[in-house]
Each structure stands twice: as structure tokens, then as C-alpha cells.
């Protein structure tokens, strides 16, 4: 959340270098909002649900990614159309999601003891 605030204030903290309010209205705005949703969901799940072990954490991270891509592709679809949003904003990245979720779950499972 702070990173979005920093970007709006003009600090170059995003990979695209975009700054100012344009980050809240550009094609990546949905993904930025989705990151906030995903982080919130995973944080709440980690604190309040009895999620333990690799597979439980893997599932939570996968569900968090669903929130991320729903927000990101949803907003992008409104800007460029759904077919193009899926082609540009989901399909190139969706294959790596389980790999990243597995890495996150493995680190969380081993590192939180």
C-alpha cells in the first residue's frame, strides 16, 4: 500500500517508472489494486485461519493470485477489451503462478518455525 502512495507522490518505485496519479488510472492500475487485495487476503488468512503446511499455504497464495488477476484483468478488460486483456494480462503470466506460489509456500513453511 505504501508503494502506491509513494508512486502517487512522485517517487519512482514502480518497475515502469510511472509516477503521479497516472498509476491509478493506467493499464496496470487493476494489478496494483489486486496486489493490495492479494496481500490483504494472504495476511488475513495467515493470521486468522488455521492454514498450515505446504499445501494449505500454497492454496492460500493461489487464491490470492486469483484476486490479483481478477482485479488486473478486469480493469484491463475495461480499457482494451476482454480478449486482448486475457492475451496481454493473463495468459503470458498464468503458467508461472503455481511455481511462485509453491516457492512462497515452501519459504513460509520452512521459514516460520
ZABA-997805 format. One line per field, with one value per atom (N, C-alpha, C, CB): x, y, z; chain; residue number from 1; residue in three letters. Coordinates in pm, 1 decimal. Last residue first. Glycine has a CB too. Example, Ala and Ser with C-alpha at 12.3 -4.5 7.8 and 13.67 -1.06 7.14 Angstrom:
<lumdos>
x [1285.0/1367.0/1290.0/1408.4/1319.0/1230.0/1320.0/1130.8]
y [-225.0/-106.0/3.0/-59.8/-569.0/-450.0/-330.0/-447.3]
z [708.0/714.0/787.0/572.5/780.0/780.0/780.0/904.6]
chain [A/A/A/A/A/A/A/A]
n [2/2/2/2/1/1/1/1]
res [Ser/Ser/Ser/Ser/Ala/Ala/Ala/Ala]
</lumdos>
This chain:
<lumdos>
x [921.7/931.4/1022.9/980.3/901.0/821.0/827.1/678.1/1039.1/1095.1/1018.9/1106.4/899.6/1030.2/1077.8/1133.0/664.4/658.4/790.2/624.1/753.3/671.7/668.2/529.7/890.1/963.4/884.4/989.4/674.1/792.3/870.7/883.0/505.2/458.7/577.1/359.2/666.7/620.7/577.5/504.1/693.4/811.3/772.8/885.8/425.3/497.8/622.0/537.4/377.2/300.1/370.1/156.7/549.9/573.9/498.5/533.1/422.6/563.6/594.7/655.9/164.5/183.3/327.9/138.4/240.5/172.7/189.3/24.6/337.2/435.0/370.3/517.2/112.0/190.8/290.7/263.1/17.7/-54.0/25.4/-186.5/136.4/185.0/128.8/153.4/16.4/163.4/217.8/221.8/-265.7/-204.4/-52.1/-248.4/-303.9/-321.1/-240.7/-466.6/-264.2/-254.9/-274.6/-350.8/-289.0/-176.9/-155.4/-197.9/-512.7/-391.9/-269.6/-414.0/-699.4/-654.9/-523.6/-762.3/-720.2/-677.7/-629.1/-792.7/-820.0/-685.3/-632.7/-684.1/-1073.5/-982.7/-838.9/-1025.2/-1185.1/-1154.6/-1058.6/-1279.8/-1059.6/-1142.0/-1093.2/-1141.0/-915.6/-873.4/-959.4/-730.5/-1047.9/-971.9/-949.9/-839.1/-1167.9/-1249.8/-1179.9/-1284.3/-947.1/-1052.7/-1144.5/-1133.7/-813.3/-753.8/-857.7/-636.1/-986.8/-966.3/-909.8/-872.5/-965.2/-1094.1/-1080.1/-1161.9/-698.0/-757.3/-892.7/-772.9/-678.8/-594.2/-655.2/-462.0/-876.5/-871.8/-795.2/-808.1/-806.8/-943.8/-945.6/-1037.8/-540.7/-570.6/-713.7/-544.0/-574.1/-485.5/-525.5/-340.2/-742.1/-785.4/-704.6/-773.5/-566.8/-695.4/-749.1/-797.9/-367.9/-338.8/-465.0/-246.8/-503.3/-461.4/-430.4/-340.0/-518.6/-641.7/-610.8/-720.7/-243.4/-312.6/-442.9/-342.0/-204.3/-133.0/-199.5/17.8/-367.0/-395.4/-327.6/-349.0/-237.7/-375.3/-411.3/-470.3/8.9/4.1/-136.0/43.7/-76.8/-20.0/-19.2/122.4/-161.7/-252.1/-204.7/-267.0/73.5/-43.7/-146.1/-109.6/258.8/286.6/158.6/380.6/116.0/172.3/184.4/89.0/-191.0/-56.6/-11.2/-51.0/-434.5/-363.8/-223.1/-362.5/-670.9/-577.8/-509.6/-651.4/-690.3/-732.4/-627.6/-755.2/-569.0/-697.2/-746.0/-799.3/-318.0/-340.1/-462.6/-352.6/-336.3/-224.0/-248.3/-95.5/-560.5/-562.8/-452.5/-549.0/-460.7/-573.4/-579.9/-705.9/-253.9/-224.9/-335.2/-202.1/-399.3/-299.4/-264.5/-171.9/-561.0/-619.9/-521.0/-667.1/-364.3/-459.6/-520.0/-569.2/-239.6/-162.1/-253.8/-74.8/-458.7/-389.4/-313.0/-293.9/-522.5/-620.8/-553.3/-721.0/-279.2/-326.9/-428.7/-389.5/-275.9/-167.8/-209.0/-38.9/-499.5/-502.2/-392.7/-491.0/-405.2/-512.1/-520.1/-648.3/-221.9/-173.8/-278.3/-141.7/-395.4/-297.7/-242.6/-182.2/-533.6/-605.6/-513.2/-684.3/-328.2/-394.2/-468.3/-490.9/-210.1/-167.2/-237.3/-17.5/-310.8/-347.3/-305.2/-288.5/-386.4/-326.0/-364.1/-176.0/-474.2/-568.5/-511.9/-610.8/-279.2/-409.8/-512.4/-459.3/-67.0/-55.3/-188.8/49.5/-133.8/-149.4/-139.3/-44.9/-64.7/-195.6/-218.5/-302.7/289.0/172.1/43.5/176.3/482.1/462.5/338.0/587.3/646.0/531.2/517.1/401.9/838.0/883.9/770.7/980.2/775.4/756.6/811.9/609.6/814.3/906.2/893.6/881.2/791.0/731.4/825.5/595.2/906.9/916.2/857.7/846.3/987.7/995.3/1014.1/1112.3/750.8/874.0/876.8/887.4/508.8/611.9/742.7/638.5/288.6/361.1/476.3/413.8/223.5/134.5/204.4/5.4/432.9/424.6/336.5/370.2/367.9/494.6/490.3/611.1/125.0/129.6/255.6/118.6/219.0/125.1/123.2/-16.4/376.6/440.2/348.4/476.7/193.4/282.2/345.9/389.8/81.4/0.0/86.4/-92.9]
y [-2133.1/-2217.7/-2156.1/-2356.9/-2014.2/-1960.1/-2044.9/-1946.4/-2128.6/-2012.8/-1961.1/-1906.4/-2342.3/-2367.4/-2250.4/-2396.0/-2218.7/-2341.8/-2366.2/-2462.5/-2003.6/-1979.5/-2101.7/-1940.4/-2138.1/-2045.3/-2022.4/-1910.0/-2281.8/-2352.1/-2262.6/-2399.1/-2079.6/-2174.6/-2248.5/-2275.6/-1956.9/-1879.7/-1973.2/-1786.2/-2172.2/-2113.9/-2036.3/-2022.1/-2206.0/-2316.2/-2264.0/-2423.5/-1961.7/-1998.1/-2109.9/-2041.5/-1981.1/-1877.9/-1907.9/-1741.0/-2197.0/-2207.2/-2105.1/-2185.0/-2100.9/-2213.5/-2229.0/-2342.0/-1876.2/-1857.0/-1977.2/-1830.0/-1925.9/-1907.5/-1897.2/-1783.9/-1932.1/-2053.5/-2044.9/-2085.2/-1669.7/-1766.2/-1895.0/-1799.2/-1492.4/-1497.8/-1613.4/-1370.5/-1483.7/-1490.2/-1515.6/-1361.3/-1473.4/-1594.6/-1594.9/-1610.8/-1201.0/-1323.0/-1438.7/-1360.2/-976.3/-961.8/-1087.2/-864.8/-1026.3/-946.0/-956.1/-802.9/-1193.7/-1222.4/-1148.9/-1184.6/-1067.7/-1203.9/-1235.8/-1306.4/-826.2/-826.1/-964.2/-780.8/-908.9/-852.9/-850.7/-711.3/-994.2/-1084.9/-1036.4/-1098.5/-763.3/-885.0/-978.0/-958.5/-428.7/-540.9/-670.2/-553.4/-224.0/-271.3/-384.6/-316.9/-142.3/-47.3/-94.9/-20.3/-360.9/-241.7/-140.6/-176.8/-527.3/-560.6/-443.8/-675.7/-408.8/-402.4/-433.0/-500.2/-478.6/-337.9/-324.2/-270.8/-763.9/-694.7/-549.0/-703.2/-813.4/-841.2/-771.6/-994.0/-722.3/-673.3/-692.4/-741.2/-861.4/-715.6/-662.7/-665.0/-1125.3/-1077.2/-924.6/-1127.4/-1138.7/-1141.4/-1101.6/-1278.8/-1116.5/-1028.1/-1022.4/-1074.7/-1333.9/-1195.6/-1095.7/-1162.5/-1539.1/-1526.3/-1385.2/-1631.8/-1503.1/-1471.5/-1461.5/-1575.9/-1598.1/-1458.5/-1414.9/-1436.4/-1866.0/-1786.8/-1637.2/-1823.6/-1927.3/-1941.5/-1860.7/-2090.7/-1884.9/-1799.5/-1809.2/-1840.5/-2089.4/-1950.2/-1856.2/-1918.8/-2317.9/-2285.6/-2141.2/-2374.7/-2303.6/-2299.4/-2258.7/-2436.3/-2342.4/-2212.6/-2195.7/-2197.9/-2608.4/-2503.7/-2366.0/-2509.7/-2735.9/-2732.2/-2628.5/-2868.7/-2698.3/-2651.5/-2634.7/-2747.9/-2592.8/-2687.1/-2628.3/-2811.4/-2423.3/-2467.9/-2568.5/-2528.8/-2217.4/-2259.5/-2298.6/-2147.3/-2138.2/-2243.5/-2301.2/-2355.6/-1784.9/-1919.3/-2019.7/-1928.3/-1548.2/-1587.0/-1726.5/-1488.5/-1500.0/-1467.0/-1533.9/-1319.8/-1586.1/-1632.4/-1608.0/-1562.8/-1447.5/-1593.7/-1646.9/-1652.6/-1187.1/-1225.1/-1376.5/-1171.0/-1209.4/-1170.7/-1210.5/-1022.8/-1275.4/-1369.6/-1337.0/-1366.1/-1041.4/-1174.8/-1273.6/-1226.1/-840.9/-838.7/-975.2/-739.0/-921.9/-913.0/-913.2/-786.8/-902.8/-1029.1/-1026.9/-1058.3/-627.5/-729.7/-861.7/-750.5/-523.5/-485.4/-588.3/-342.9/-635.8/-668.2/-634.7/-592.1/-510.7/-653.5/-697.7/-728.9/-254.8/-275.5/-423.1/-226.5/-325.8/-261.6/-275.7/-111.8/-423.2/-514.4/-455.7/-543.6/-192.4/-305.4/-405.0/-374.5/-34.5/6.3/-109.1/120.3/-72.1/-160.6/-129.9/-149.9/124.9/-14.0/-110.5/-58.4/402.1/338.2/192.2/350.8/508.8/505.8/437.9/645.4/521.4/477.9/468.9/571.3/629.4/488.9/434.3/473.2/895.2/809.7/662.4/844.3/1042.7/978.1/887.1/1082.2/964.4/1051.2/970.8/1150.9/760.1/831.2/918.6/916.8/481.0/570.9/633.0/496.2/292.2/428.0/529.0/464.8/29.7/105.2/246.5/110.3/-54.9/-103.2/-24.8/-250.1/208.6/104.0/67.0/150.0/422.8/293.8/179.1/301.1/723.6/618.6/479.1/648.4/940.2/863.8/747.4/811.9/1075.7/1107.2/1033.6/1248.8/1007.8/1127.4/1164.1/1108.1/769.6/883.9/1013.3/867.4/613.3/637.7/758.1/513.6/612.3/671.1/704.3/575.6/472.2/610.2/681.9/613.5/226.7/302.5/449.1/242.8/158.4/176.9/255.2/41.0/123.3/238.6/265.1/218.3/-118.1/0.0/125.3/-0.7]
z [1145.2/1264.3/1365.8/1228.6/897.7/1007.7/1133.9/964.4/683.9/749.6/870.3/653.4/573.7/634.8/721.3/526.7/487.3/567.3/639.4/478.4/337.5/456.5/547.1/416.4/133.0/219.8/348.9/146.9/23.3/75.5/170.1/-39.7/-60.4/41.2/103.9/-20.6/-254.7/-138.3/-26.1/-177.4/-437.0/-372.0/-246.7/-469.1/-510.1/-445.6/-373.9/-549.4/-633.9/-514.1/-437.5/-552.5/-850.4/-749.9/-620.9/-803.8/-979.1/-941.1/-831.6/-1064.5/-1032.9/-940.3/-893.1/-1006.3/-1209.4/-1080.7/-988.4/-1103.2/-1459.7/-1352.5/-1215.1/-1378.7/-1619.5/-1601.9/-1488.2/-1728.1/-1634.4/-1552.0/-1528.9/-1616.3/-1809.8/-1672.9/-1591.5/-1604.6/-2059.8/-2053.4/-1912.0/-2106.5/-1984.3/-2041.4/-2036.6/-2183.9/-1879.5/-1802.6/-1859.2/-1797.0/-2040.5/-1896.8/-1814.3/-1854.5/-2314.1/-2266.1/-2116.1/-2303.2/-2339.2/-2417.5/-2363.5/-2563.3/-2175.8/-2144.2/-2214.6/-2184.0/-2316.5/-2176.1/-2134.1/-2084.9/-2563.4/-2557.4/-2413.7/-2616.2/-2476.8/-2548.7/-2541.3/-2695.2/-2352.5/-2277.3/-2347.7/-2248.1/-2393.4/-2436.2/-2372.0/-2589.1/-2279.4/-2411.9/-2466.9/-2406.0/-2039.4/-2121.1/-2263.6/-2057.2/-1927.7/-1949.5/-2039.6/-1816.4/-1902.6/-1998.0/-2027.3/-1946.5/-1691.4/-1825.0/-1932.1/-1836.3/-1482.5/-1517.4/-1658.3/-1416.3/-1499.5/-1503.5/-1544.2/-1368.6/-1468.5/-1599.8/-1611.7/-1621.9/-1194.0/-1302.1/-1439.3/-1297.4/-1047.3/-1046.5/-1166.8/-917.3/-1111.9/-1133.4/-1140.0/-1020.7/-1028.5/-1171.9/-1202.5/-1227.7/-744.8/-820.4/-967.9/-807.1/-686.6/-661.0/-742.0/-512.4/-759.3/-828.6/-809.0/-776.8/-570.5/-710.5/-793.9/-769.8/-346.9/-352.1/-494.3/-263.6/-418.9/-410.8/-411.7/-284.1/-398.7/-527.2/-527.5/-556.5/-125.1/-221.2/-359.7/-229.9/-24.9/8.9/-90.3/152.3/-128.5/-165.5/-138.5/-92.1/4.7/-140.6/-187.0/-200.3/266.5/227.6/76.4/282.3/244.5/290.6/249.3/440.6/160.7/71.8/114.9/66.7/380.3/245.3/163.4/175.2/693.9/599.6/460.5/595.4/765.8/798.7/694.9/940.6/868.2/748.0/788.3/639.5/1019.1/1060.4/937.0/1140.0/994.9/955.7/1000.2/802.8/1077.7/1135.4/1096.9/1095.9/955.4/1095.6/1156.1/1110.4/692.9/774.4/923.3/730.9/604.1/609.3/698.9/469.1/614.3/699.5/713.6/642.3/419.8/556.9/652.9/564.8/190.8/241.3/387.1/153.1/167.7/181.4/242.7/45.4/138.3/248.8/274.7/221.0/-97.6/26.1/147.7/26.0/-276.7/-255.4/-123.3/-371.7/-264.6/-227.7/-193.4/-341.1/-358.6/-225.5/-176.3/-227.7/-612.8/-519.0/-376.0/-556.3/-725.5/-699.4/-604.7/-827.7/-763.5/-665.4/-627.5/-721.3/-962.5/-840.1/-728.8/-865.9/-1156.2/-1095.0/-965.2/-1193.0/-1222.5/-1166.3/-1098.2/-1273.8/-1335.4/-1210.9/-1145.0/-1237.7/-1576.5/-1467.6/-1335.8/-1448.5/-1746.3/-1770.1/-1660.2/-1897.8/-1518.1/-1634.9/-1646.3/-1629.4/-1283.6/-1394.9/-1518.5/-1429.6/-1097.0/-1050.5/-1162.6/-944.4/-1226.6/-1186.4/-1139.0/-1076.0/-1252.0/-1369.4/-1332.7/-1474.2/-1031.3/-1031.3/-1151.3/-1027.2/-1012.8/-1008.9/-1014.7/-1123.5/-1239.0/-1113.3/-1124.6/-1077.3/-1380.7/-1378.8/-1240.6/-1418.3/-1390.3/-1370.0/-1366.4/-1477.0/-1399.4/-1522.9/-1512.3/-1559.1/-1138.3/-1242.1/-1372.1/-1269.1/-895.0/-978.5/-1092.5/-1034.5/-770.6/-703.2/-785.4/-570.3/-783.9/-888.2/-826.2/-986.3/-636.3/-620.3/-719.4/-475.4/-648.7/-745.9/-729.6/-741.6/-503.4/-461.6/-554.7/-322.7/-624.5/-644.9/-606.8/-563.4/-520.1/-664.8/-695.1/-737.2/-247.4/-292.4/-441.1/-263.5/-260.6/-212.7/-255.6/-62.8/-348.7/-431.7/-390.3/-421.9/-127.8/-257.8/-350.7/-320.3/77.4/80.6/-54.9/184.8/0.0/0.0/0.0/118.8]
chain [A/A/A/A/A/A/A/A/A/A/A/A/A/A/A/A/A/A/A/A/A/A/A/A/A/A/A/A/A/A/A/A/A/A/A/A/A/A/A/A/A/A/A/A/A/A/A/A/A/A/A/A/A/A/A/A/A/A/A/A/A/A/A/A/A/A/A/A/A/A/A/A/A/A/A/A/A/A/A/A/A/A/A/A/A/A/A/A/A/A/A/A/A/A/A/A/A/A/A/A/A/A/A/A/A/A/A/A/A/A/A/A/A/A/A/A/A/A/A/A/A/A/A/A/A/A/A/A/A/A/A/A/A/A/A/A/A/A/A/A/A/A/A/A/A/A/A/A/A/A/A/A/A/A/A/A/A/A/A/A/A/A/A/A/A/A/A/A/A/A/A/A/A/A/A/A/A/A/A/A/A/A/A/A/A/A/A/A/A/A/A/A/A/A/A/A/A/A/A/A/A/A/A/A/A/A/A/A/A/A/A/A/A/A/A/A/A/A/A/A/A/A/A/A/A/A/A/A/A/A/A/A/A/A/A/A/A/A/A/A/A/A/A/A/A/A/A/A/A/A/A/A/A/A/A/A/A/A/A/A/A/A/A/A/A/A/A/A/A/A/A/A/A/A/A/A/A/A/A/A/A/A/A/A/A/A/A/A/A/A/A/A/A/A/A/A/A/A/A/A/A/A/A/A/A/A/A/A/A/A/A/A/A/A/A/A/A/A/A/A/A/A/A/A/A/A/A/A/A/A/A/A/A/A/A/A/A/A/A/A/A/A/A/A/A/A/A/A/A/A/A/A/A/A/A/A/A/A/A/A/A/A/A/A/A/A/A/A/A/A/A/A/A/A/A/A/A/A/A/A/A/A/A/A/A/A/A/A/A/A/A/A/A/A/A/A/A/A/A/A/A/A/A/A/A/A/A/A/A/A/A/A/A/A/A/A/A/A/A/A/A/A/A/A/A/A/A/A/A/A/A/A/A/A/A/A/A/A/A/A/A/A/A/A/A/A/A/A/A/A/A/A]
n [113/113/113/113/112/112/112/112/111/111/111/111/110/110/110/110/109/109/109/109/108/108/108/108/107/107/107/107/106/106/106/106/105/105/105/105/104/104/104/104/103/103/103/103/102/102/102/102/101/101/101/101/100/100/100/100/99/99/99/99/98/98/98/98/97/97/97/97/96/96/96/96/95/95/95/95/94/94/94/94/93/93/93/93/92/92/92/92/91/91/91/91/90/90/90/90/89/89/89/89/88/88/88/88/87/87/87/87/86/86/86/86/85/85/85/85/84/84/84/84/83/83/83/83/82/82/82/82/81/81/81/81/80/80/80/80/79/79/79/79/78/78/78/78/77/77/77/77/76/76/76/76/75/75/75/75/74/74/74/74/73/73/73/73/72/72/72/72/71/71/71/71/70/70/70/70/69/69/69/69/68/68/68/68/67/67/67/67/66/66/66/66/65/65/65/65/64/64/64/64/63/63/63/63/62/62/62/62/61/61/61/61/60/60/60/60/59/59/59/59/58/58/58/58/57/57/57/57/56/56/56/56/55/55/55/55/54/54/54/54/53/53/53/53/52/52/52/52/51/51/51/51/50/50/50/50/49/49/49/49/48/48/48/48/47/47/47/47/46/46/46/46/45/45/45/45/44/44/44/44/43/43/43/43/42/42/42/42/41/41/41/41/40/40/40/40/39/39/39/39/38/38/38/38/37/37/37/37/36/36/36/36/35/35/35/35/34/34/34/34/33/33/33/33/32/32/32/32/31/31/31/31/30/30/30/30/29/29/29/29/28/28/28/28/27/27/27/27/26/26/26/26/25/25/25/25/24/24/24/24/23/23/23/23/22/22/22/22/21/21/21/21/20/20/20/20/19/19/19/19/18/18/18/18/17/17/17/17/16/16/16/16/15/15/15/15/14/14/14/14/13/13/13/13/12/12/12/12/11/11/11/11/10/10/10/10/9/9/9/9/8/8/8/8/7/7/7/7/6/6/6/6/5/5/5/5/4/4/4/4/3/3/3/3/2/2/2/2/1/1/1/1]
res [Unk/Unk/Unk/Unk/Unk/Unk/Unk/Unk/Unk/Unk/Unk/Unk/Unk/Unk/Unk/Unk/Unk/Unk/Unk/Unk/Unk/Unk/Unk/Unk/Unk/Unk/Unk/Unk/Unk/Unk/Unk/Unk/Unk/Unk/Unk/Unk/Unk/Unk/Unk/Unk/Unk/Unk/Unk/Unk/Unk/Unk/Unk/Unk/Unk/Unk/Unk/Unk/Unk/Unk/Unk/Unk/Unk/Unk/Unk/Unk/Unk/Unk/Unk/Unk/Unk/Unk/Unk/Unk/Unk/Unk/Unk/Unk/Unk/Unk/Unk/Unk/Unk/Unk/Unk/Unk/Unk/Unk/Unk/Unk/Unk/Unk/Unk/Unk/Unk/Unk/Unk/Unk/Unk/Unk/Unk/Unk/Unk/Unk/Unk/Unk/Unk/Unk/Unk/Unk/Unk/Unk/Unk/Unk/Unk/Unk/Unk/Unk/Unk/Unk/Unk/Unk/Unk/Unk/Unk/Unk/Unk/Unk/Unk/Unk/Unk/Unk/Unk/Unk/Unk/Unk/Unk/Unk/Unk/Unk/Unk/Unk/Unk/Unk/Unk/Unk/Unk/Unk/Unk/Unk/Unk/Unk/Unk/Unk/Unk/Unk/Unk/Unk/Unk/Unk/Unk/Unk/Unk/Unk/Unk/Unk/Unk/Unk/Unk/Unk/Unk/Unk/Unk/Unk/Unk/Unk/Unk/Unk/Unk/Unk/Unk/Unk/Unk/Unk/Unk/Unk/Unk/Unk/Unk/Unk/Unk/Unk/Unk/Unk/Unk/Unk/Unk/Unk/Unk/Unk/Unk/Unk/Unk/Unk/Unk/Unk/Unk/Unk/Unk/Unk/Unk/Unk/Unk/Unk/Unk/Unk/Unk/Unk/Unk/Unk/Unk/Unk/Unk/Unk/Unk/Unk/Unk/Unk/Unk/Unk/Unk/Unk/Unk/Unk/Unk/Unk/Unk/Unk/Unk/Unk/Unk/Unk/Unk/Unk/Unk/Unk/Unk/Unk/Unk/Unk/Unk/Unk/Unk/Unk/Unk/Unk/Unk/Unk/Unk/Unk/Unk/Unk/Unk/Unk/Unk/Unk/Unk/Unk/Unk/Unk/Unk/Unk/Unk/Unk/Unk/Unk/Unk/Unk/Unk/Unk/Unk/Unk/Unk/Unk/Unk/Unk/Unk/Unk/Unk/Unk/Unk/Unk/Unk/Unk/Unk/Unk/Unk/Unk/Unk/Unk/Unk/Unk/Unk/Unk/Unk/Unk/Unk/Unk/Unk/Unk/Unk/Unk/Unk/Unk/Unk/Unk/Unk/Unk/Unk/Unk/Unk/Unk/Unk/Unk/Unk/Unk/Unk/Unk/Unk/Unk/Unk/Unk/Unk/Unk/Unk/Unk/Unk/Unk/Unk/Unk/Unk/Unk/Unk/Unk/Unk/Unk/Unk/Unk/Unk/Unk/Unk/Unk/Unk/Unk/Unk/Unk/Unk/Unk/Unk/Unk/Unk/Unk/Unk/Unk/Unk/Unk/Unk/Unk/Unk/Unk/Unk/Unk/Unk/Unk/Unk/Unk/Unk/Unk/Unk/Unk/Unk/Unk/Unk/Unk/Unk/Unk/Unk/Unk/Unk/Unk/Unk/Unk/Unk/Unk/Unk/Unk/Unk/Unk/Unk/Unk/Unk/Unk/Unk/Unk/Unk/Unk/Unk/Unk/Unk/Unk/Unk/Unk/Unk/Unk/Unk/Unk/Unk/Unk/Unk/Unk/Unk/Unk/Unk/Unk/Unk/Unk/Unk/Unk/Unk/Unk/Unk/Unk/Unk/Unk/Unk/Unk/Unk/Unk/Unk/Unk/Unk/Unk/Unk/Unk/Unk/Unk/Unk/Unk/Unk/Unk/Unk/Unk/Unk/Unk/Unk/Unk/Unk/Unk]
</lumdos>
